[in-house]
């Protein structure tokens, strides 16, 4: 099944992305995926964390604050006419 909407968390540092993802993986939170950052975003380290429910942003931010990491950027990706378009979330 193709998802029409997903969210991305993008850090400037590859090590921050991998750290946060591996912490979730150790906790058994399988709803996060480590993916290559889409070229169209032209940001970040090359890796992003993908998730499918908006509320998971708060889970990520809690872990970011716990480990005193820089705040990442968050994006909404939507499939429109077969192409995924990204919009940065500012809230």
C-alpha positions, 0 to 999 in steps of 0.5 A: 500500500502506498502512503499518501502522507508521511513526515520527516525529521531532518537533523544537520548532523548524521550522528544525531539522526542515527543516535535518535533512530537507534534509541527508538530502535532499542526501545522497540519503536518500529514506527520510525524508519531511517531513510535517505533525505530526499534530494529535493529538500537539500538539507541535513546530513543525508539521513532522515527519520520518517514516520506516519503520524503527526503526534510522533513529532512530540516523541522525537522532540522529547528525546532531542531535549533529553539528549540536549541535541539541536532542534531538527527540521520537520517536513510533511510529505504528500503524494500529489499527482504521483510526486511527493512534495515536501512542506516544512512544518513550522509549528 
